[in-house]
Amino acid sequence: MPARLCQAVSTAIPCRGAGRSTRTEGNGSSTAQVRLEAVVPEDVSDRILDYLRSDIAPTHHITVCKETVEVLRQASFLCRVESQQRNE
């Protein structure tokens, strides 16, 4: 998993759903799922997506969505090293 998450905001939300494979198999019933959300810098999100593609997707049914968000307090999402470099 990518190491540089800094002060990322992340949330795990229990939910129920039926993905494409469930519908294709004809079962159609929903199952317990977990929705994971993280607010991270774009370079970190790209590494997370690469990790999901290479290590998780080949053996698990997943759906991934990447969105661009704007945060009010951008400094809260910078690593300490980056914050120190900006202050110099």
N, C-alpha and C positions, 0 to 999 in steps of 0.2 A: 504494500500500500504506500502511496506517496507520503513522504515524511514531513514535508513543510506545510502543515495545515495552519500554522500560526494560531491566531485567535478565531478560528472558524466558528461560525454558528452552525450547529447541526441539530437535526430533529429526527426522531424515529416515531412514526405514527402507525399504530395498528390499524389495519383495514381488511376488507374482504374484496375479492375480485375473481374474475375469470379471464385469463389471457387468451391470445390467439390460439395457442396449442390446445388449451382446454376446449375451446369452441370447435376446433378442427376435429378433435377426437370424439365430438358429439356428446360429451358429458354435460357441459354447460353449467354445472353447479359452481358456485363461488367457493373459494377456499380462503383460509386465513393468510394474509399477506402482511408485509411491512413496507411502508413508504419511507424512504430515507431522503432527507433534504439537507443540503449543505450550502452555505454561502462562503465561497472561497475565491481567491484571485483566479483570473482566467488561466494562467499557466498551470496552476494546481488542478483546476477542473479538467484541463486537457490530459494531465497525467493520470487523474482518476479515471477518465474515460478510457485511456489506453489500458490501464490495469483491468478495468471491467471487461473490455473487449478481449484481452489476451488471456486472462486468468479465470474469470468468472463466467462469462457468456458461453464458453464452449461446453460447460457442464451444468449450467443452471438456466432456467427460463427467467429472463429479466427484461424489463422495459426501462429505458433510460431517456431522460429529457434534460437538455441543457438550456437554461434561460439566462439572459442578461438582466441583472437587477442593479438598481442604484441604491446606495445606502446613504443615510444622512450623515453619519460620522465615519468618514473614510479612514481616519487615523486608527480607528478601533480594529481595522482589518489588516493592518500592516504588521509585518514581523518586527520584532524589536530592533534587529540589525538594520532593516530598511528605515525605521523611524529614526534611529540614531544617525544614519547617513544623511537623511533629509535635514536634521537639525544642525549639522556641521556646516 
